[in-house]
Amino acid sequence: MSAKCPATSNLGGDKPKKRRMSLSLESKLNIVKRHEDGEGANSIARALRLAQSTVSTVIKNWANIKMAGETSTTLMAKKVTRQRELIYEEMERLLKLWIDNLTQNNMPLSTTLVTVKALSIYLGGPEEKRLPS
């Protein structure tokens, strides 16, 4: 009969878990430029000490990265965000008021009802300008 592995064995070795890193917009634009100049993904990855899959993903998303580079105020940005349209903010505000009103009056509420109401607020029915019942 073979001996069992000890409960404290470390199968993964003594290496700490690799942390996820995010590249700045500037470094992504650098990768895209190098690729456009004819350099391969493998050589870019070796030169920048990045995983080849990271470089390939950046190259695959080059259109989005270039568009973000044109509109971004700082190239050191790590995350590209989008501004929400005001119509959505207003719709959510009105929908929340409507839901709060129903909750206070102990009225039944369902997902379908909320979805229909949100759509009617978004499309701007005449009764949506005031607080509906």
C-alpha positions as CSV (number, residue, x, y, z in Angstrom):
1,M,0.0,0.0,0.0
2,S,1.4,3.4,-1.0
3,A,1.8,6.2,1.5
4,K,-0.5,9.2,1.2
5,C,0.8,12.6,0.4
6,P,1.2,14.8,3.5
7,A,-1.5,17.3,4.0
8,T,0.9,20.1,4.0
9,S,2.5,19.4,0.6
10,N,2.8,22.3,-1.7
11,L,2.0,21.1,-5.2
12,G,2.5,24.5,-6.8
13,G,6.0,25.0,-5.4
14,D,7.1,28.0,-3.4
15,K,6.2,30.5,-6.1
16,P,3.7,33.2,-5.0
17,K,0.6,33.6,-7.0
18,K,1.0,35.8,-10.1
19,R,-0.9,39.1,-9.8
20,R,-2.9,40.4,-12.7
21,M,-1.3,43.5,-14.1
22,S,-2.9,46.1,-16.3
23,L,-1.0,48.0,-19.0
24,S,-1.3,51.7,-19.4
25,L,-2.7,53.1,-22.6
26,E,0.7,54.4,-23.5
27,S,2.3,50.9,-23.4
28,K,-0.7,49.4,-25.4
29,L,-0.2,52.1,-28.1
30,N,3.5,51.3,-28.1
31,I,2.7,47.6,-28.7
32,V,0.3,48.4,-31.5
33,K,2.9,50.8,-33.2
34,R,5.6,48.2,-33.0
35,H,3.3,45.6,-34.5
36,E,2.4,48.0,-37.3
37,D,6.1,48.5,-38.0
38,G,6.3,44.8,-38.7
39,E,7.6,43.4,-35.4
40,G,6.1,40.1,-34.4
41,A,4.0,39.5,-31.3
42,N,6.6,37.1,-29.9
43,S,9.5,39.5,-30.2
44,I,7.5,42.4,-28.8
45,A,6.6,40.2,-25.8
46,R,10.2,39.3,-25.2
47,A,11.4,42.9,-25.5
48,L,8.8,44.2,-23.1
49,R,8.9,41.2,-20.8
50,L,5.2,40.5,-21.2
51,A,3.3,37.3,-21.9
52,Q,2.8,36.6,-25.6
53,S,-0.9,36.2,-25.0
54,T,-1.0,39.7,-23.5
55,V,0.6,41.2,-26.6
56,S,-1.6,39.2,-28.9
57,T,-4.7,40.5,-27.1
58,V,-3.5,44.1,-27.3
59,I,-2.9,43.6,-31.1
60,K,-6.3,41.9,-31.5
61,N,-8.0,45.0,-29.9
62,W,-5.9,47.5,-31.8
63,A,-8.9,49.5,-33.2
64,N,-10.4,50.1,-29.7
65,I,-7.0,51.0,-28.3
66,K,-6.3,53.5,-31.1
67,M,-9.7,55.1,-30.6
68,A,-9.1,55.4,-26.9
69,G,-5.7,56.9,-27.5
70,E,-7.2,59.6,-29.6
71,T,-9.9,60.5,-27.1
72,S,-8.0,60.0,-23.9
73,T,-6.7,63.0,-21.9
74,T,-3.8,61.1,-20.4
75,L,-1.9,58.2,-21.9
76,M,-1.1,56.8,-18.5
77,A,-4.8,55.9,-18.0
78,K,-5.2,52.3,-17.0
79,K,-8.9,52.1,-17.6
80,V,-11.0,53.6,-20.4
81,T,-14.5,54.7,-19.2
82,R,-17.5,55.8,-21.1
83,Q,-19.9,58.6,-20.0
84,R,-23.5,57.6,-19.6
85,E,-26.1,59.5,-21.5
86,L,-28.3,61.8,-19.4
87,I,-31.5,60.1,-20.7
88,Y,-30.4,57.0,-18.8
89,E,-29.7,58.9,-15.6
90,E,-33.2,60.6,-15.8
91,M,-34.9,57.3,-16.6
92,E,-33.3,55.5,-13.6
93,R,-34.2,58.4,-11.3
94,L,-37.9,58.3,-12.4
95,L,-37.9,54.5,-12.2
96,K,-36.5,54.6,-8.7
97,L,-39.2,57.1,-7.6
98,W,-41.9,54.9,-9.1
99,I,-40.5,51.7,-7.4
100,D,-40.2,53.6,-4.1
101,N,-43.8,54.8,-4.4
102,L,-45.1,51.2,-5.1
103,T,-43.1,49.8,-2.2
104,Q,-44.4,52.4,0.2
105,N,-48.0,51.6,-0.8
106,N,-47.3,47.8,-0.5
107,M,-48.1,47.2,-4.1
108,P,-46.9,44.1,-5.8
109,L,-43.7,44.4,-7.9
110,S,-42.3,42.1,-10.6
111,T,-39.4,42.1,-13.0
112,T,-41.8,42.3,-16.0
113,L,-43.6,45.2,-14.5
114,V,-40.4,47.1,-13.8
115,T,-39.1,46.3,-17.4
116,V,-42.3,47.6,-19.0
117,K,-42.3,50.7,-16.9
118,A,-38.6,51.4,-17.7
119,L,-39.3,51.1,-21.4
120,S,-42.3,53.4,-21.2
121,I,-40.3,56.0,-19.3
122,Y,-37.5,55.7,-21.8
123,L,-39.9,56.1,-24.8
124,G,-41.3,59.1,-23.0
125,G,-45.0,58.6,-22.6
126,P,-47.0,61.7,-21.6
127,E,-47.9,60.4,-18.2
128,E,-44.2,59.7,-17.4
129,K,-43.4,63.4,-16.8
130,R,-45.2,63.3,-13.5
131,L,-44.9,60.6,-10.8
132,P,-47.0,57.6,-12.0
133,S,-49.1,55.5,-9.6
